[in-house]
Amino acid sequence: MRLLDRHMTLLSGSLRTLLQRESDRRRWADSPYAWLFQPYMGEESVAMACQVSEGQPAVISVAAVVLTPRRVHTSRMWWATLSVSPALVPATLRRHHQLHATDAPRTPDAECLTELADFIGNRPLVGWQLEHTLEPLNGLFKSVLGFGLPNAQVDVAKLHGRQLRRLHPHIDTLDPLGVALARWQLPPLIWPSVVSEATASALLYLRLQREIALTA
């Protein structure tokens, strides 16, 4: 029962989102991607961060890092800068490479996105303002593979806001990630890369889980 309760708390989003996940699960039941739609019963999660350039065609830098209830595993990470047409946006690509320390840009084709999907698996996703973070990435998944990421999700920004109001009911503010890290006495973002954002989101999530357990 404790395991079931823990995983039920991870489910977020509207009823429409949950129904869409169930529809996708049935649709892809006989495909190589079927396992991605199955419930995850382990203890790992994947923290995600994503930054998108302005203008078209968009350049997207993505990072995903594995975490367990006690630590963030920075040695288990996937990150890349994705561009549909690298030759058309060289200046933007250079900026993304400098900011996010990724390797040569990759084309978000079926091979690339399948590699990312295999890395994430069916583990729950955590991240700062996660719905907004995943929107451009889900767009790529839907256009190339035919489905968005079906994983259970935890928005760390909402978790932070709820716990902060629980401790300080008079506070009515929407903190940026840097302020939230400071509030919970975590290291600041030293460099605005997707890797640092994903890692910071993971650390904040673990800290909030401990705080919630202490005040429950």
N, C-alpha and C positions, 0 to 999 in steps of 0.2 A: 504493500500500500504506500509506503514512503517513497518508493521508486516511482510509482504511478503519479503520486502527488507532485513530485519534483518535476516530472516531465510535463504535467498538465500546466504548471506555472510558466513553462517556456512558450506555450502557444499564445501568439499574439495576432492582432489583425481582426478584421471584420468577419462576420459570418460568410460574406461573399468570398473573401480570401480563402477561408477554410473549405468552402464548397468547391472553389476552383482547384485547390490542391487535391481534393478527392477525385474530381473529374480527371485531372491530369494523371493521377495514380492509375486509374482504370484505363485511360487511353494508352499509357506507356507500359502496361503490365507485361506485354510480351516482347519488349525491346531490351537492348543492352543497358538502358538507363533505368530499368524497373526498380533496382535496388535503391536508387536515390530517393524514391518516394515511400520507402518503408520506414516505420517508426524507428528511431534510434534509441537503444537501451543501454548505452555506455555512459561514461562520465565526462568525455571530452566535448569541447565546443570549439568553434572556429571564430576568431575575431576578424572582422572585415573593415577595410577602409577603402574609399574610392574617391578620386578627384577627377573632374572633367574640365576640359578646356572650353573656353567660350568660342562660339562660331562653329561653322561646318566646313569640312567634316570634323567631328569631335575627336579629341585624343583623350583616352581614359587610362589613368594609372590605378592599379589595383594591388592591394596586399591582403593576404589571409594568413593568420598565425594560429596555431593550435594551442589550446589551454586546457588544463585540468583543474579540479577544485583547489589545488594548492599552488600551482605555478603556471607561468606562461612559458611555452616551449619555443623560444625564438630560433632554435635550430630546425624547427619544423615549420617552414614558412614558404609561401608561394607569392611572388610579386612580379609584375610586368607592366609595361606601358603598351596599350593596345591602340592601333590606328588602322582604320580601313584603307586609307590612302596615304602612306608615309611620305610619298614624294610631293604631296600637295601642301604639307604643313611643316616644313623643316624647322622653322623658328619655334613653333609650338612644341615640336618633339624635343628640340634641344632644351627648352625650358623645363619640360616634364622630366627629362633625363637628369638635369642638374638638381631639380627640387627633390625628386623621388628616388634618385640613385638606382634606377633600373638599368637593365642591360639593353641591347639593341631592341627597338620597338618590334612588336609582334603583330601579325594580322589576326584579328579575332575570328578565325575560321573554325570549322568543326573540330579540327585536331586540337587547337589551342584551348577552346572552351571545354572540350571533353576532358582535357588535362586538368583544368581548373575544377571542373565538376568532380572528377575522381579524387582530387586532393581534398575538397570540402566534404565529399561523401554525403551521408544523410545526417551528419552531426548538426546540432543547433547552431545558429549564427548569432553572434553578439556584435554590437557596434554602436557608435555614437550617431544618433538620429538615423537609425538603420534603414528605415523605409526610404528616406531621401537618398541615403548612400547607395542603396542597391538599385534604385530606379534605372539609371543608365546601363548598369550591368545586366539587369533583367531584360532590358530592351534588346541587348545583343544576344542573349540566350534565346529569347523568343524568336528573333529574326533568323538565327542560324540553326538552332537545335529544335525549336518549336515549343519550348516551355521555359518559364522562369524558374529561378531557384525555389524548390518546394520546401526548403528546410524550415523548421520551427525557428522563431526569431525572438530575440530580446533586445529592446532598444535601451541602451545604457543611459541615454539622456533622460528618458521617462523614469527609469529606475532611480536615477540620481534625484530627480525632482520629487518623486514620491517620498523617498527616505528623508530628504532635506525638510520637506513640509511636515513630516511626521515628528521630526526633532524640533523644528522651529516653525510652528504654524503661522507665524506672522510674515514669513518670507514668501513673497510672491514674485519670483524672478526666473527667467530662463537663462541659465548660465551657459556660456560657451565652454568647450571642453577644457581649455586651459584653466579657467576659473574653477571648474568642478574638480580638477586634479588638485589644485591648491587647497580647496575646502577639505579634502580628505587626506591632505598631507602626503601627496604622491609626487614623484619627480615631475618637473615641468616638461613640456614639449620643447626639446632643444632645437630640433630641425623639423620644418613642416612637411615631412615626407609621409607617404601613405604607410610605410613600414612603421614609423614612429606613432602615427595615429592609431593603427591597428593594435600595436603593443600597448599604448596608453589606454585604449578602450578596454583591452583585456585586463590590465592591472586594476582599472577603476571598477570593472565588473566584479572581480574577485574581492576587492575591498568592500564594495557595497554588499556582497553576499555575506561577508563576515559581520558587517554592521547590522544587517537585517536579522541574522541569527542571534546576535547579542541582545537586540531589543525586542525580539519576538515574545 
